[in-house]
């Protein structure tokens, strides 16, 4: 089970590690976004240091309208477990996002009155 925390505006935050192509582990807080359909989304400015492999481009409908995303094969760690996943890379993403794909094999528990947030 992965413990999360609530942000200043009640964002659902989980610490993850992005793993570069040469094995460097970069710990960051990611926002769990139930409106995002895929695994992970990052801003294109965050991509440069990672060295991940480009796969394809995809057009997606976002809250701001249609947007182009480059899809990379990325590696990350969450809850001590490593994952190789497709990562959506776009412009103007203010946060690193975890999406609904995690809910296919993890249970999200959000109990704000008790300040309890878990994934797993």
DSSP file (Angstrom, degrees, kcal/mol; ACC not computed):
  #  RESIDUE AA STRUCTURE BP1 BP2  ACC     N-H-->O    O-->H-N    N-H-->O    O-->H-N    TCO  KAPPA ALPHA  PHI   PSI    X-CA   Y-CA   Z-CA
    1    1 A X              0   0    0      0, 0.0     2,-0.5     0, 0.0   119,-0.2   0.000 360.0 360.0 360.0 139.2    0.0    0.0    0.0
    2    2 A X  E     -A  119   0A   0    117,-2.6   117,-1.9    76,-0.0     2,-0.4  -0.916 360.0-142.3-108.6 122.7    1.3    3.5   -0.9
    3    3 A X  E     -A  118   0A   0     -2,-0.5    12,-0.5   115,-0.2   115,-0.2  -0.682  22.1-174.7 -84.4 135.8    0.6    6.3    1.4
    4    4 A X        -     0   0    0    113,-3.2   113,-0.4    -2,-0.4     2,-0.3  -0.510  11.4-138.8-113.5-173.6   -0.2    9.7   -0.1
    5    5 A X  E     -C   13   0B   0      8,-2.4     8,-3.0    -2,-0.2     2,-0.4  -0.965  18.7-110.2-144.8 161.1   -0.8   13.1    1.2
    6    6 A X  E     -C   12   0B   0     -2,-0.3     6,-0.2     6,-0.2   111,-0.0  -0.776  31.7-136.4 -94.6 137.6   -3.2   16.0    0.5
    7    7 A X    >   -     0   0    0      4,-2.2     3,-1.9    -2,-0.4    -1,-0.1  -0.146  37.5 -85.1 -80.5-178.4   -1.8   19.2   -1.1
    8    8 A X  T 3  S+     0   0    0      1,-0.3    -1,-0.1     2,-0.1    -2,-0.0   0.790 134.0  37.8 -59.6 -30.0   -2.6   22.8   -0.1
    9    9 A X  T 3  S-     0   0    0      0, 0.0    -1,-0.3     0, 0.0    -2,-0.0  -0.086 129.8 -92.7-112.6  33.0   -5.7   22.7   -2.3
   10   10 A X    <   +     0   0    0     -3,-1.9    -2,-0.1     1,-0.2     2,-0.0   0.705  69.0 164.8  64.4  24.9   -6.6   19.1   -1.4
   11   11 A X        -     0   0    0      1,-0.1    -4,-2.2    20,-0.0     2,-0.8  -0.379  44.2-116.4 -64.1 151.6   -4.7   17.6   -4.4
   12   12 A X  E     -C    6   0B   0     20,-0.4    20,-3.3    -6,-0.2     2,-0.4  -0.834  41.1-170.3 -93.0 106.0   -4.1   13.9   -4.1
   13   13 A X  E     +CD   5  31B   0     -8,-3.0    -8,-2.4    -2,-0.8     2,-0.4  -0.843  14.1 177.9-110.0 133.5   -0.2   13.6   -4.0
   14   14 A X  E     - D   0  30B   0     16,-2.5    16,-2.9    -2,-0.4     2,-0.5  -0.996  28.8-124.8-129.2 136.6    1.9   10.4   -4.2
   15   15 A X  E     + D   0  29B   0    -12,-0.5    64,-0.5    -2,-0.4     2,-0.3  -0.686  39.3 166.6 -80.4 128.2    5.6   10.3   -4.1
   16   16 A X  E     - D   0  28B   0     12,-2.8    12,-2.8    -2,-0.5     2,-0.5  -0.829  30.1-128.7-128.8 169.9    7.0    8.4   -7.1
   17   17 A X  E     -ED  77  27B   0     60,-2.4    60,-2.6    -2,-0.3     2,-0.4  -0.992  10.8-149.6-123.7 126.0   10.5    8.1   -8.6
   18   18 A X  E     -ED  76  26B   0      8,-2.6     8,-3.1    -2,-0.5     2,-0.6  -0.795  17.4-148.3 -86.9 135.1   11.2    8.8  -12.3
   19   19 A X  E     -ED  75  25B   0     56,-2.7    56,-0.6    -2,-0.4     6,-0.2  -0.926   8.8-139.6-113.2 120.5   14.1    6.6  -13.4
   20   20 A X    >   -     0   0    0      4,-2.8     3,-2.1    -2,-0.6    31,-0.2  -0.196  30.2-101.2 -72.4 167.2   16.3    7.9  -16.2
   21   21 A X  T 3  S+     0   0    0     29,-2.9    30,-0.1     1,-0.3    -1,-0.1   0.779 125.4  49.9 -60.2 -27.3   17.7    5.8  -19.0
   22   22 A X  T 3  S-     0   0    0     28,-0.2    -1,-0.3     2,-0.1    -2,-0.1   0.194 125.8 -99.2 -99.8  17.5   21.0    5.6  -17.2
   23   23 A X    <   +     0   0    0     -3,-2.1     2,-0.2     1,-0.3    -2,-0.1   0.434  69.6 148.0  90.6   0.7   19.4    4.5  -13.9
   24   24 A X        -     0   0    0     26,-0.1    -4,-2.8     1,-0.0     2,-0.5  -0.524  39.8-140.9 -70.0 134.6   19.3    7.8  -11.9
   25   25 A X  E     -D   19   0B   0     -2,-0.2     2,-0.6    -6,-0.2    -6,-0.2  -0.874  14.8-168.1-102.8 124.6   16.2    7.9   -9.6
   26   26 A X  E     -D   18   0B   0     -8,-3.1    -8,-2.6    -2,-0.5     2,-0.3  -0.915  10.9-149.7-115.7 105.0   14.4   11.2   -9.3
   27   27 A X  E     +D   17   0B   0     -2,-0.6     2,-0.3   -10,-0.2   -10,-0.2  -0.559  29.0 157.6 -76.3 134.9   11.9   11.4   -6.4
   28   28 A X  E     -D   16   0B   0    -12,-2.8   -12,-2.8    -2,-0.3     2,-0.5  -0.965  43.2-110.5-147.1 161.0    8.9   13.7   -7.1
   29   29 A X  E     -D   15   0B   0     -2,-0.3    67,-0.4   -14,-0.2     2,-0.4  -0.865  34.6-163.8 -93.4 130.1    5.3   14.3   -5.9
   30   30 A X  E     -D   14   0B   0    -16,-2.9   -16,-2.5    -2,-0.5     2,-0.5  -0.896  16.4-126.4-114.3 145.4    2.8   13.4   -8.6
   31   31 A X  E     -Df  13  97B   0     65,-2.9    67,-2.8    -2,-0.4     2,-0.7  -0.776  18.5-132.4 -90.2 127.6   -0.9   14.5   -8.5
   32   32 A X  E     - f   0  98B   0    -20,-3.3     2,-0.6    -2,-0.5   -20,-0.4  -0.734  27.4-171.8 -79.9 118.8   -3.4   11.7   -8.9
   33   33 A X    >   -     0   0    0     65,-3.2     3,-1.7    -2,-0.7    67,-0.4  -0.917  18.1-169.7-119.5 103.9   -5.8   12.9  -11.6
   34   34 A X  T 3  S+     0   0    0     -2,-0.6    -1,-0.1     1,-0.3    66,-0.1   0.618  87.8  64.5 -70.0 -10.4   -8.9   10.8  -12.1
   35   35 A X  T 3  S+     0   0    0     -3,-0.0     2,-0.6    64,-0.0    -1,-0.3   0.575  85.6  83.9 -84.8 -10.4   -9.7   12.9  -15.2
   36   36 A X    <   -     0   0    0     -3,-1.7    64,-3.0    62,-0.2    65,-0.2  -0.849  66.6-158.5 -97.5 123.6   -6.5   11.6  -17.0
   37   37 A X        +     0   0    0     -2,-0.6    -1,-0.1    62,-0.2    62,-0.1   0.664  63.7  58.5 -77.9 -19.2   -7.1    8.3  -18.7
   38   38 A X  S    S-     0   0    0     62,-0.1    63,-1.1    63,-0.1    64,-0.4  -0.064  90.0 -92.1-105.8-159.7   -3.5    7.0  -18.9
   39   39 A X  S    S-     0   0    0     47,-0.4    60,-1.9     1,-0.3     2,-0.3   0.949  91.1  -6.5 -83.4 -54.4   -0.6    6.1  -16.6
   40   40 A X  E     -hG  87  98B   0     46,-0.6    48,-2.7    58,-0.2     2,-0.4  -0.999  52.3-167.0-151.1 140.0    1.6    9.2  -16.3
   41   41 A X  E     +hG  88  97B   0     56,-2.0    56,-2.5    -2,-0.3     2,-0.3  -0.999  12.6 173.7-132.1 136.3    1.8   12.6  -17.9
   42   42 A X  E     -h   89   0B   0     46,-2.5    48,-2.1    -2,-0.4     2,-0.2  -0.925  35.6 -99.8-134.7 161.4    4.7   15.1  -17.7
   43   43 A X  E >>  -h   90   0B   0     -2,-0.3     3,-1.6    50,-0.2     4,-0.6  -0.523  33.6-118.4 -77.8 149.0    5.6   18.4  -19.2
   44   44 A X  H >> S+     0   0    0     46,-2.5     3,-0.7     1,-0.3     4,-0.6   0.773 113.0  63.4 -61.6 -25.2    8.0   18.4  -22.1
   45   45 A X  H 34 S+     0   0    0     45,-0.3     3,-0.3     1,-0.2    -1,-0.3   0.785 100.0  53.4 -68.4 -25.6   10.5   20.5  -20.1
   46   46 A X  H <4 S+     0   0    0     -3,-1.6     3,-0.3     1,-0.2    -1,-0.2   0.622  96.8  69.8 -81.2 -13.2   10.8   17.6  -17.6
   47   47 A X  H XX S+     0   0    0     -3,-0.7     3,-2.1    -4,-0.6     4,-0.9   0.828  76.2  77.8 -75.8 -33.5   11.7   15.1  -20.3
   48   48 A X  T 3< S+     0   0    0     -4,-0.6     3,-0.3     1,-0.3    -1,-0.2   0.821  95.9  45.1 -51.8 -42.3   15.1   16.3  -21.3
   49   49 A X  T 34 S+     0   0    0     -3,-0.3    -1,-0.3    -4,-0.3    -2,-0.1   0.579 103.2  67.4 -80.1  -8.5   17.0   14.8  -18.3
   50   50 A X  T <4 S-     0   0    0     -3,-2.1   -29,-2.9    -4,-0.2   -28,-0.2   0.832  78.5-151.4 -87.6 -32.8   15.2   11.4  -18.5
   51   51 A X     <  +     0   0    0     -4,-0.9    -3,-0.1    -3,-0.3    -2,-0.1   0.775  33.6 165.9  69.2  26.1   16.5    9.9  -21.8
   52   52 A X        -     0   0    0     -5,-0.4     2,-0.4     1,-0.1    -1,-0.2  -0.301  40.6 -99.7 -75.2 161.7   13.4    7.9  -22.4
   53   53 A X  E     -I   73   0B   0     20,-1.0    20,-3.0     1,-0.0     2,-0.2  -0.683  30.8-127.0 -88.2 128.1   12.6    6.3  -25.8
   54   54 A X  E     +I   72   0B   0     -2,-0.4    18,-0.3    18,-0.2     3,-0.1  -0.518  31.0 171.4 -71.9 137.4   10.1    8.0  -28.1
   55   55 A X  E     -     0   0B   0     16,-3.4     2,-0.3     1,-0.4    17,-0.2   0.777  50.7 -49.7-111.3 -53.9    7.2    5.8  -29.3
   56   56 A X  E     -I   71   0B   0     15,-1.2    15,-3.6     2,-0.0    -1,-0.4  -0.953  48.7 -94.6-169.5 179.3    4.6    7.9  -31.2
   57   57 A X  E     -I   70   0B   0     -2,-0.3     2,-0.4    13,-0.2    13,-0.2  -0.915  33.5-170.8-115.5 146.9    2.4   11.0  -31.1
   58   58 A X  E     -I   69   0B   0     11,-3.0    11,-2.8    -2,-0.4     2,-0.5  -1.000  18.2-139.8-139.6 136.4   -1.2   11.0  -29.9
   59   59 A X  E     -I   68   0B   0     -2,-0.4     2,-0.3     9,-0.2     9,-0.2  -0.832  30.2-178.4 -92.9 131.0   -4.0   13.6  -30.1
   60   60 A X  E     -I   67   0B   0      7,-2.9     7,-2.5    -2,-0.5     2,-0.6  -0.939  30.2-121.4-130.3 152.0   -6.0   13.7  -26.9
   61   61 A X  E     +I   66   0B   0     -2,-0.3     5,-0.2     5,-0.2     2,-0.2  -0.836  39.8 176.3 -89.4 122.2   -9.0   15.7  -25.7
   62   62 A X  E >   -I   65   0B   0      3,-2.7     3,-1.6    -2,-0.6   -26,-0.0  -0.609  49.6 -92.0-116.1 178.3   -8.1   17.6  -22.6
   63   63 A X  T 3  S+     0   0    0      1,-0.3     3,-0.1    -2,-0.2    -2,-0.0   0.776 129.9  49.1 -61.7 -25.9  -10.0   20.1  -20.4
   64   64 A X  T 3  S-     0   0    0      1,-0.4    -1,-0.3     0, 0.0     2,-0.3   0.398 124.6 -98.2 -93.2   2.4   -8.5   22.8  -22.5
   65   65 A X  E <  S-I   62   0B   0     -3,-1.6    -3,-2.7     2,-0.0    -1,-0.4  -0.747  73.9  -8.4 114.1-164.6   -9.4   21.1  -25.8
   66   66 A X  E     +I   61   0B   0     -2,-0.3     2,-0.3    -5,-0.2    -5,-0.2  -0.429  65.7 177.1 -70.3 142.2   -7.4   18.9  -28.2
   67   67 A X  E     -I   60   0B   0     -7,-2.5    -7,-2.9    -2,-0.1     2,-0.4  -0.994  27.7-123.4-145.4 148.6   -3.7   18.6  -27.5
   68   68 A X  E     -I   59   0B   0     -2,-0.3     2,-0.4    -9,-0.2    23,-0.4  -0.779  27.8-171.8 -92.2 134.0   -0.8   16.7  -29.1
   69   69 A X  E     -I   58   0B   0    -11,-2.8   -11,-3.0    -2,-0.4     2,-0.4  -0.985  18.3-139.9-125.4 137.3    1.2   14.5  -26.8
   70   70 A X  E     -IJ  57  89B   0     19,-2.6    19,-2.8    -2,-0.4     2,-0.5  -0.799  22.3-140.9 -88.5 138.1    4.4   12.6  -27.5
   71   71 A X  E     -IJ  56  88B   0    -15,-3.6   -16,-3.4    -2,-0.4   -15,-1.2  -0.893  22.9-179.7-106.4 126.5    4.4    9.1  -26.1
   72   72 A X  E     -IJ  54  87B   0     15,-2.3    15,-3.3    -2,-0.5     2,-0.8  -0.879  33.9-116.9-120.5 153.0    7.6    7.8  -24.5
   73   73 A X  E     +IJ  53  86B   0    -20,-3.0   -20,-1.0    -2,-0.3     2,-0.3  -0.834  48.4 179.2 -87.1 114.5    8.5    4.6  -22.9
   74   74 A X  E     - J   0  85B   0     11,-3.1    11,-2.5    -2,-0.8     2,-0.4  -0.770  25.2-139.9-118.9 161.5    9.3    5.6  -19.4
   75   75 A X  E     +EJ  19  84B   0    -56,-0.6   -56,-2.7    -2,-0.3     2,-0.3  -0.974  28.4 161.8-120.9 135.4   10.4    3.9  -16.2
   76   76 A X  E     -EJ  18  83B   0      7,-2.3     7,-2.9    -2,-0.4     2,-0.4  -0.950  27.7-137.1-145.0 164.6    9.1    4.8  -12.8
   77   77 A X  E     +EJ  17  82B   0    -60,-2.6   -60,-2.4    -2,-0.3     2,-0.4  -0.991  20.9 172.0-126.9 133.6    8.9    3.4   -9.3
   78   78 A X  E >  S- J   0  81B   0      3,-2.3     3,-1.5    -2,-0.4   -62,-0.1  -0.985  73.2  -2.7-140.5 130.2    5.8    3.7   -7.0
   79   79 A X  T 3  S-     0   0    0    -64,-0.5     3,-0.1    -2,-0.4   -63,-0.1   0.815 129.7 -58.0  60.5  31.6    5.5    1.9   -3.7
   80   80 A X  T 3  S+     0   0    0      1,-0.2     2,-0.4   -78,-0.0    -1,-0.3   0.475 114.8 112.3  80.3   1.8    8.8    0.2   -4.2
   81   81 A X  E <   - J   0  78B   0     -3,-1.5    -3,-2.3     2,-0.0     2,-0.3  -0.915  60.7-135.5-113.6 135.1    7.8   -1.4   -7.5
   82   82 A X  E     - J   0  77B   0     -2,-0.4     2,-0.4    -5,-0.2    -5,-0.2  -0.642  20.8-171.9 -89.3 144.1    9.2   -0.5  -10.9
   83   83 A X  E     - J   0  76B   0     -7,-2.9    -7,-2.3    -2,-0.3     2,-0.6  -0.999  20.6-152.1-136.2 136.1    7.0    0.0  -13.9
   84   84 A X  E     + J   0  75B   0     -2,-0.4     2,-0.3    -9,-0.2    -9,-0.2  -0.953  40.7 160.2-101.2 115.6    7.8    0.4  -17.6
   85   85 A X  E     - J   0  74B   0    -11,-2.5   -11,-3.1    -2,-0.6     2,-0.4  -0.908  47.8 -97.6-136.8 157.4    4.9    2.5  -18.9
   86   86 A X  E     - J   0  73B   0     -2,-0.3   -46,-0.6   -13,-0.2     2,-0.5  -0.659  42.0-155.5 -73.7 133.0    3.9    4.7  -21.8
   87   87 A X  E     -hJ  40  72B   0    -15,-3.3   -15,-2.3    -2,-0.4     2,-0.5  -0.946   8.8-138.4-116.1 128.5    4.3    8.3  -20.6
   88   88 A X  E     -hJ  41  71B   0    -48,-2.7   -46,-2.5    -2,-0.5     2,-0.5  -0.754  20.5-167.3 -85.7 123.5    2.3   11.2  -22.2
   89   89 A X  E     +hJ  42  70B   0    -19,-2.8   -19,-2.6    -2,-0.5     2,-0.2  -0.958  20.0 150.2-117.6 120.9    4.5   14.2  -22.7
   90   90 A X  E     -h   43   0B   0    -48,-2.1   -46,-2.5    -2,-0.5     3,-0.4  -0.788  42.9 -89.7-139.8-179.0    2.9   17.6  -23.5
   91   91 A X  S    S+     0   0    0    -23,-0.4     3,-0.1    -2,-0.2   -48,-0.0  -0.752  97.1  18.8 -98.4 143.7    3.3   21.3  -23.1
   92   92 A X  S    S+     0   0    0     -2,-0.3     2,-0.7     1,-0.2    -1,-0.2   0.651  71.5 149.8  80.2  16.9    1.9   23.4  -20.2
   93   93 A X        -     0   0    0     -3,-0.4    -1,-0.2     1,-0.2   -50,-0.2  -0.750  26.5-169.4 -83.7 115.5    1.5   20.6  -17.7
   94   94 A X        +     0   0    0     -2,-0.7     2,-0.3    -3,-0.1    -1,-0.2   0.680  69.4  31.9 -80.2 -16.7    2.0   22.3  -14.3
   95   95 A X  S    S-     0   0    0     -3,-0.1     2,-0.5   -64,-0.0   -65,-0.1  -0.937  84.8-109.2-134.7 155.7    2.1   19.0  -12.4
   96   96 A X        -     0   0    0    -67,-0.4   -65,-2.9    -2,-0.3     2,-0.4  -0.785  46.0-147.6 -82.2 130.1    3.2   15.5  -13.1
   97   97 A X  E     -fG  31  41B   0    -56,-2.5   -56,-2.0    -2,-0.5     2,-0.4  -0.855  19.3-159.3-112.5 134.4    0.0   13.4  -13.3
   98   98 A X  E     -fG  32  40B   0    -67,-2.8   -65,-3.2    -2,-0.4   -58,-0.2  -0.895  29.2-156.5 -97.8 138.6   -0.8    9.9  -12.3
   99   99 A X    >   -     0   0    0    -60,-1.9     3,-1.5    -2,-0.4     4,-0.2  -0.445  30.7 -82.3-115.3-173.6   -3.9    8.7  -14.2
  100  100 A X  G >  S+     0   0    0    -64,-3.0     3,-1.9   -67,-0.4     4,-0.3   0.636 106.3  82.4 -65.5 -18.0   -6.8    6.2  -14.0
  101  101 A X  G >  S+     0   0    0    -63,-1.1     3,-1.6     1,-0.3     4,-0.3   0.835  84.2  63.9 -57.3 -29.8   -4.8    3.2  -15.5
  102  102 A X  G X> S+     0   0    0     -3,-1.5     3,-1.1   -64,-0.4     4,-0.9   0.777  91.5  65.4 -63.3 -24.3   -3.4    2.7  -12.0
  103  103 A X  G <4 S+     0   0    0     -3,-1.9    -1,-0.3     1,-0.2    -2,-0.2   0.568  82.5  75.9 -77.6  -7.5   -6.9    1.9  -10.8
  104  104 A X  G <4 S+     0   0    0     -3,-1.6    -1,-0.2    -4,-0.3    -2,-0.2   0.751 119.3  11.0 -72.6 -22.5   -7.1   -1.2  -12.9
  105  105 A X  T <4 S+     0   0    0     -3,-1.1     2,-0.3    -4,-0.3    -2,-0.2   0.304 124.3  63.1-136.8   9.2   -4.8   -3.0  -10.4
  106  106 A X  S  < S-     0   0    0     -4,-0.9     2,-0.5    -5,-0.1    -1,-0.1  -0.980  70.6-131.8-134.3 147.0   -4.8   -0.7   -7.4
  107  107 A X        -     0   0    0     -2,-0.3    13,-2.4    -3,-0.1     2,-0.6  -0.874  17.8-148.4 -99.7 127.1   -7.5    0.6   -5.1
  108  108 A X  E     -B  119   0A   0     -2,-0.5     2,-0.5    11,-0.2    11,-0.2  -0.852  12.7-170.0 -96.5 124.2   -7.6    4.3   -4.4
  109  109 A X  E     +B  118   0A   0      9,-2.6     9,-2.1    -2,-0.6     2,-0.5  -0.967   6.1 179.6-116.8 119.4   -8.8    5.3   -0.9
  110  110 A X  E     +B  117   0A   0     -2,-0.5     2,-0.4     7,-0.2     7,-0.2  -0.957   9.7 163.8-121.4 110.7   -9.5    8.9   -0.3
  111  111 A X  E  >> +B  116   0A   0      5,-3.0     5,-2.5    -2,-0.5     4,-0.5  -0.791   6.0 175.8-126.8  85.7  -10.8    9.7    3.2
  112  112 A X  T >45S+     0   0    0     -2,-0.4     3,-1.1     1,-0.2    -1,-0.1   0.881  76.1  56.8 -64.5 -41.4  -10.4   13.5    3.7
  113  113 A X  T 345S+     0   0    0      1,-0.3    -1,-0.2     2,-0.1    -2,-0.0   0.878 116.6  37.5 -58.4 -34.2  -12.0   13.8    7.1
  114  114 A X  T 345S-     0   0    0     -3,-0.4    -1,-0.3     2,-0.1    -2,-0.2   0.453 109.5-125.0 -92.4  -1.3   -9.5   11.2    8.4
  115  115 A X  T <<5 +     0   0    0     -3,-1.1     2,-0.5    -4,-0.5    -3,-0.2   0.896  61.2 146.7  56.1  43.0   -6.6   12.7    6.3
  116  116 A X  E   < + B   0 111A   0     -5,-2.5    -5,-3.0  -111,-0.1     2,-0.4  -0.950  20.0 167.8-115.4 125.4   -6.1    9.2    4.8
  117  117 A X  E     + B   0 110A   0     -2,-0.5  -113,-3.2  -113,-0.4     2,-0.3  -0.971   9.9 161.9-137.8 118.9   -4.9    8.7    1.2
  118  118 A X  E     -AB   3 109A   0     -9,-2.1    -9,-2.6    -2,-0.4     2,-0.4  -0.960  24.9-161.3-137.9 155.4   -3.7    5.4   -0.1
  119  119 A X  E      AB   2 108A   0   -117,-1.9  -117,-2.6    -2,-0.3   -11,-0.2  -0.976 360.0 360.0-133.5 119.3   -3.2    3.6   -3.3
  120  120 A X              0   0    0    -13,-2.4   -12,-0.2    -2,-0.4    -1,-0.1   0.378 360.0 360.0 142.1 360.0   -2.9   -0.2   -3.3
